[in-house]
């Protein structure tokens, strides 16, 4: 199956809660996991990011797409 998402993180299903309409599936990310971000140069300068710094990544997306191989 092909899917458009390019950033992929391996994860393990940790819990599933369902009702008649929806299901909540929780995952534990399996390290190592990598992500990338494209930001403006102005944003980079404002944050003064440096290689090796530890930061938080906030993912703003409408979907987390679980894929079972």
Secondary structure, DSSP 8 states (H G I E B T S, - for coil): ---S------EEEEEEEE-SS-EEEEEEE-SS--------HHHHHHHT--TT---------S-------
